[in-house]
């Protein structure tokens, strides 16, 4: 009991103890902030990676894709309706994205999707910008450019289906503040014919006359990754400077089933900017454009092609997205679907080429697909946490020094205690208990400081940025996320706090041992 | 016979030279006795006291308490012996500066109890400590820190602390050595009173006046204990043990 009595009394009578508490507090706060921000970063990446794909993906490893995906969709619907909820094929290729009549060009990954089905198997639909305020108006089929007009009451009018879609959003939206914000700035008008770059805004429509209408040649729609096309302002909002329905061009290179490029010049596909999407992962949003699956399949010559013998090659896709029924275990489903794919393939009469393409197709979970990316962030988290923990070792050394100084200063008291009957172990326990109390107090304070810092990290950053723009450390136009993650997990706080307490005790071990070895006769003569 | 030292030898190493402090010292103290060991400064009085209180072990010889060999006891038992059977009073008080008077007095009792058992005996211990403080005339000072007390008061706290566990023997090392004559006299009166109440006291001093209170006086000279004879002198000059050995 006297050990705790000593520990507690030393804690609030010795100024030097405050330095110990301060070092533990700072270390705990520092590691907790790093762990929370990196953990939040990782969780966001994981969550958004999950939203990119369906739960299960039948994925071809080669760019020429694999055949019989449609037949397999039918097979799944027939044999595994209790496991599979929805399926949709996907094609991916690489190309050059260009905004017509501008010098803007960029390399891109072209994804061929069936939008109506695609949004059923992942979160893609939630990241669409225009479709959010005008639900149902975004599609990848043939379309013209919507042209807005002034109404008599000095507001804008859009074509009828846009107005109806917006009314649906209003009815659905529960937050009146969002409706107010929309009404204050329904969209940014771009003058028509637009020879100048429109003033950037959240939504940009061409504004012309008193009659809202559709105009221009019918083109297939394209959904563009937000970061590919637009810059973000300091507040993290995209500055859209392209009117909806504007013409863009994507150039792709078709590849035959054998993997050889087909045709002399690359295929140029004129498209209309239908929407922009945001998955929340910069590396994806910076390169992806989404076009109609069937159109892209034809343009890439992945549709049935005639052979010399008069037969046709089967159509190909690069991936088959498979959404699961609610409650179905991901890993069990993977096993079942993989087995189904094998059975399905065995039932086919395959040419050598088809067989080789099918052999390239694997059944994967969304985690398998994103593993390299998630692993990279995980490693980054471990590395940063490790580095900061290493810095925290300084605190252990500091505590060791502090305790050594205390033991030196208290040598005579140690002698007195031994004269009063305290054992060597008891004397050591005083200093270990003292370290424990310092660790506990430091951990509690550090957790409070760390939590307050993380919870207000964006406010702190805004404040720093207000002092000087160079002090902004998290730039939304660089990172995928608008805000620095500001959630502290209780398990992280508990782990960091516990490790800090153990570290404090470790730091005190050598001085405690030295204290226990103090020779009482010498100690009592110590001046 | 309560306490006995038989043929004690103790040598210290000071730098490169060895200092033979005790060279076959023997003594005994009976229950209720007030025994004084006289000797010059550096003659080994404190060393003898430390050996009697099991703060140190002799190189040779035996210390017996109540018939038990203290020298060969395991460390834990020696700790318990110091805690339960011995009360130390030091010349420089050795009070713990972070604790108040009451807490200083209670410390030896706290050391003897484990966490839970202390909670059980806490009230009784505080009452007993308050009683002892009253006996030494410090009940008003219970909440004061040592630095707020005079030298005499500090020594009285040290006496109270030494008595809290009702030890069989009080070992006092020059208890008046750091006090002026008047205060020293008060402390002596206090110790005499405790002795008259049955407390065994072994005190070491170089002060003949202080020694006059004792039932029996021994003189430590040349590392050996002799009965003190009045005719030997009136005072003990400071003598460093190295000089003594060299002589």
Interface residues (C-beta under 8 A of the other chain):
Chain A: X1 X2 X4 X5 X9 X10 X13 X14 X412 X413 X415 X416 X417 X418 X419 X420 X421 X422 X423 X424 X426 X519 X520 X521 X524
Chain B: X47 X50 X53 X55 X56 X75 X76 X79 X80 X81 X82 X83 X84 X88 X90 X94 X95 X96 X97 X98 X99 X103 X107 X108 X110 X111 X112 X113 X114 X115 X118 X119 X161
